[in-house]
Amino acid sequence: MAAPFTIGLIQMAPEKTVAASLEKAAGRIEAAAKAGANVVCLPELFATPYFCRTQDHDAFNLAEPIPGPTTTAMAEAAKAAGVVVVAPLFERRGPGCYQNSLAVLDPDGNHAGVYRKMHIPHDPGFEEKFYFAPGDLGFKTFQTPFGPIGTLICWDQWFPEAARATALLGASVIFYPTAIGWHPSEKAEYGETQRDCWITIQRSHAIANGLYVAAVNRVGTEGSGEGYGETLEFWGSSFVADPSGRIVVQAGITAEDILLAEINPQTIETTRRHWPFLRDRRIDAYAGLGKLYGE
């Protein structure tokens, strides 16, 4: 059986420039590695503000190809620290075609692969369908020198089908780089419930699939004003849940942080022996999942 390995979650806010954000992220990766991390994950769109609060054609200028400046900088950080880095970014596929993506970068600085966000939300303050085409690579698990990791992005975290498909590809941990927070006008009435739902759904994926889940959120307030799209207060709260859904480590709501957690294949094996959900799946009876709704 594979040996345990340690993951590092970087809860952070972007700086005023992409260059400064990349420098900050590289420093956090180095710190996580020195603390014992083998695989380090950054938040969704970590190098830029969350531009999806509004529809702005100029924001497309933030997109870049893979490979490009962000993946080059993070590959150098991965190689310098001797870790795997999960680096989310705004990907430019070509003129007029953009996606919300991440690159997995090996400790030798090489690219292990790309995942593109499959589920694209579109709500006030989260105008993502304006910017991103849906992912076209399907669900992914990447074989790293330390162990198999799955990657999904933010809105993907609400869909049990995405977690199950990724788990069936052999992931021992699913990373969810995220940019989620409160609208000021909603926080008092709905804020705690929204955050609790976000935590609960991801814990449920850990339980249902018998693996670890790592949610990596950004932090801080972006924008000003009370209307939708004017301000988002990102609620941090990055955490790791074990295969029984227990939260083994969690960051606070407002502060930047680096979290570490061990991924133990023996814990996955033991949990799945006692809760054999994968064994008991009725794969002959799930044809209806291929339809949007009903008959």
C-alpha positions as a printed Julia matrix, in Angstrom:
295×3 Matrix{Float64}:
   0.0    0.0     0.0
   1.17   3.53   -0.78
   2.7    5.6     1.98
   0.89   8.52    3.61
   1.63  12.01    2.28
   0.91  15.53    3.47
  -1.14  18.19    1.72
  -0.9   21.93    2.19
  -3.79  24.35    1.67
  -2.98  28.01    1.01
  -5.82  30.27    2.18
  -4.93  33.69    0.78
  -6.14  36.89   -0.83
  -4.69  38.21   -4.1
  -2.33  41.16   -4.16
  -2.81  44.3    -6.25
  -0.88  42.89   -9.22
  -0.55  39.44  -10.71
   3.22  39.57  -10.25
   2.83  40.32   -6.55
   0.24  37.53   -6.16
   2.58  35.03   -7.83
   5.43  36.09   -5.56
   3.21  35.76   -2.51
   1.99  32.32   -3.6
   5.54  31.12   -4.19
   6.46  32.19   -0.67
   3.46  30.34    0.77
   4.36  27.21   -1.22
   7.89  27.33    0.16
   6.56  27.74    3.7
   4.13  24.83    3.29
   6.91  22.61    1.95
   9.19  23.49    4.85
   6.36  22.56    7.22
   6.13  19.13    5.57
   3.68  19.44    2.7
   4.14  17.24   -0.38
   1.17  18.55   -2.41
   0.13  22.21   -2.16
  -3.11  23.73   -3.46
  -3.93  27.4    -4.05
  -7.43  28.98   -4.17
  -9.5   29.46   -7.32
  -8.18  32.26   -9.59
  -5.65  33.02   -6.85
  -3.5   35.5    -8.79
  -6.26  38.01   -9.61
  -9.23  39.67   -7.96
 -12.49  37.77   -8.38
 -13.43  39.67  -11.54
 -16.61  37.62  -12.06
 -18.55  39.88   -9.69
 -19.57  41.88  -12.78
 -19.56  41.52  -16.55
 -16.52  43.42  -17.83
 -15.01  42.76  -21.26
 -11.68  44.23  -20.14
 -11.33  41.41  -17.6
 -10.6   39.0   -20.45
  -7.17  40.64  -20.55
  -6.39  38.74  -17.34
  -6.57  35.39  -19.13
  -3.43  33.56  -20.21
  -2.52  30.31  -21.95
  -1.23  27.11  -20.4
   1.75  27.11  -20.29
   1.99  30.81  -19.52
   3.21  33.23  -16.84
   1.25  31.73  -13.94
   2.06  28.1   -14.66
   5.7   28.99  -15.33
   6.03  30.81  -12.01
   4.24  28.07  -10.07
   6.27  25.33  -11.79
   9.42  27.11  -10.66
   8.01  27.3    -7.12
   7.1   23.6    -7.22
  10.59  22.64   -8.34
  12.31  24.89   -5.81
  10.24  23.44   -2.96
  10.16  19.83   -4.23
   6.35  19.62   -4.09
   3.35  19.15   -6.35
   1.43  22.4    -6.86
  -2.22  22.75   -7.86
  -2.37  26.18   -9.53
  -5.79  27.56  -10.6
  -5.93  30.27  -13.26
  -8.03  32.05  -15.9
  -7.11  30.15  -19.07
  -7.14  31.62  -22.58
  -7.77  28.85  -25.09
  -7.95  31.2   -28.06
  -9.67  34.4   -29.21
 -13.04  34.57  -27.47
 -12.68  31.21  -25.7
 -11.73  31.18  -22.03
 -12.0   28.7   -19.17
 -11.66  28.43  -15.42
  -8.82  25.96  -15.12
  -6.02  24.6   -13.0
  -2.65  23.07  -13.76
  -1.03  20.32  -11.73
   2.73  20.87  -11.57
   5.17  18.16  -10.51
   8.16  18.57   -8.17
  10.46  18.54  -11.21
   8.61  21.57  -12.6
   6.88  19.61  -15.36
   3.16  19.78  -16.13
   1.23  16.74  -14.93
  -1.98  17.93  -16.57
  -4.89  20.35  -16.64
  -8.41  20.28  -15.25
 -11.09  22.67  -16.51
 -14.09  23.56  -14.33
 -17.06  21.49  -15.48
 -19.96  23.27  -13.76
 -20.18  27.01  -14.41
 -22.44  29.1   -12.14
 -24.26  32.25  -13.07
 -25.72  34.25  -10.21
 -25.66  37.92   -9.17
 -22.09  38.59   -8.12
 -20.91  35.31   -9.68
 -21.28  36.07  -13.39
 -19.13  33.14  -14.53
 -21.03  32.06  -17.65
 -20.1   35.43  -19.14
 -16.41  34.51  -18.84
 -15.97  30.74  -18.92
 -16.83  27.94  -21.3
 -17.57  24.64  -19.51
 -14.71  22.21  -19.09
 -14.03  19.86  -21.99
 -11.59  17.41  -20.37
 -14.02  15.55  -18.13
 -13.23  14.61  -14.56
  -9.61  13.97  -13.69
  -7.36  12.19  -11.22
  -3.63  12.88  -11.46
  -0.93  10.41  -10.51
   1.7   12.32   -8.53
   4.93  11.03   -6.96
   3.17  11.08   -3.59
  -0.23   9.66   -4.46
  -3.29  10.07   -6.72
  -5.11  13.39   -6.37
  -8.42  14.55   -7.82
  -9.21  18.15   -8.68
 -12.51  19.98   -9.0
 -13.18  23.74   -8.84
 -15.62  25.69   -6.64
 -19.15  25.26   -8.1
 -18.19  21.65   -8.89
 -18.22  21.07   -5.13
 -22.03  21.07   -4.98
 -22.45  18.11   -7.36
 -22.19  14.58   -5.93
 -21.79  13.2    -9.45
 -18.52  15.12   -9.89
 -17.08  13.83   -6.63
 -18.13  10.25   -7.42
 -16.69  10.35  -10.95
 -13.4   11.69   -9.6
 -13.27   9.12   -6.8
 -13.85   6.28   -9.27
 -10.7    7.4   -11.11
  -8.67   6.51   -8.03
  -8.25   9.81   -6.17
  -7.24   9.58   -2.52
  -8.06  13.26   -1.98
 -10.22  15.7    -3.92
  -9.02  19.3    -3.93
 -11.65  22.02   -4.33
  -9.95  25.38   -4.97
 -12.68  27.89   -4.28
 -13.78  31.54   -4.37
 -16.96  31.75   -2.32
 -18.3   34.31    0.08
 -21.15  36.49    1.25
 -23.04  39.32   -0.39
 -23.32  42.08    2.25
 -27.09  42.31    1.79
 -27.53  38.58    2.54
 -24.99  37.88    5.24
 -27.07  38.74    8.31
 -30.02  36.58    7.28
 -28.45  33.73    5.34
 -24.7   33.89    5.96
 -24.23  31.19    8.56
 -26.57  28.8     6.74
 -24.76  29.34    3.43
 -21.36  28.65    4.96
 -22.67  25.6     6.83
 -24.19  24.18    3.62
 -20.84  24.65    1.87
 -19.02  22.72    4.58
 -21.68  20.02    4.88
 -21.91  19.15    1.18
 -18.17  18.65    0.94
 -18.02  16.54    4.09
 -20.75  14.41    2.52
 -18.56  13.81   -0.54
 -15.8   12.54    1.75
 -18.22  10.14    3.45
 -20.01   8.91    0.32
 -16.74   8.2    -1.49
 -14.51   7.15    1.4
 -11.72   9.62    0.67
 -10.28  12.93    1.84
 -11.71  16.28    0.72
  -9.69  19.51    0.8
 -11.52  22.81    0.29
  -9.17  25.76   -0.37
 -10.98  29.1    -0.25
  -9.75  32.64   -0.71
 -10.2   35.25    2.01
 -10.82  38.98    2.34
 -13.34  41.5     0.99
 -13.3   42.65   -2.62
 -15.21  45.7    -3.86
 -17.43  48.12   -1.96
 -21.15  48.75   -1.71
 -24.24  46.78   -0.79
 -25.55  45.67   -4.2
 -24.97  42.36   -5.93
 -21.66  42.42   -7.75
 -20.4   45.39   -5.77
 -18.86  43.49   -2.85
 -18.03  39.92   -1.88
 -16.68  38.93    1.52
 -14.89  35.63    1.02
 -15.44  33.46    4.07
 -12.16  31.52    4.16
 -12.89  28.46    6.33
 -10.62  26.21    4.23
 -10.64  22.69    5.64
  -9.74  19.04    5.19
 -12.27  16.27    5.92
 -11.21  12.65    6.36
 -13.02   9.65    4.79
 -15.51   9.66    7.68
 -16.32  13.31    7.05
 -14.57  14.54   10.18
 -12.9   17.93    9.82
  -9.29  17.32   10.78
  -8.07  20.89   10.23
  -9.79  24.18    9.4
  -8.79  27.81    8.9
 -10.63  30.86   10.19
 -12.99  33.12    8.3
 -10.89  36.28    7.89
  -7.17  35.46    8.11
  -4.75  34.04    5.57
  -3.41  30.67    6.64
  -1.53  27.53    5.65
  -3.16  24.23    6.61
  -1.46  20.83    6.68
  -3.12  17.41    6.78
  -1.98  13.84    6.26
  -3.54  11.71    3.54
  -3.35   8.09    4.71
  -4.25   5.37    2.16
  -4.75   2.88    5.0
  -7.51   5.07    6.44
  -9.23   5.05    3.04
  -8.92   1.26    2.83
 -10.24   0.69    6.34
 -13.14   3.12    5.91
 -14.25   1.58    2.63
 -14.1   -1.95    4.1
 -16.54  -0.93    6.82
 -18.66   1.39    4.65
 -18.54  -0.36    1.23
 -20.56   2.19   -0.72
 -18.53   1.63   -3.87
 -19.11  -2.14   -3.68
 -22.86  -1.77   -3.31
 -23.5    0.74   -6.06
 -26.21  -0.37   -8.5
 -24.47   0.71  -11.69
 -27.13  -1.15  -13.7
 -29.84   1.15  -12.33
 -28.41   4.63  -12.79
 -29.31   5.32  -16.42
 -31.6    8.14  -15.32
 -28.6   10.15  -14.21
 -27.84  10.71  -17.86
 -31.01  12.79  -18.24
 -31.42  16.36  -17.06
 -34.7   15.64  -15.28
 -37.36  12.94  -15.12
 -38.58  11.13  -18.22
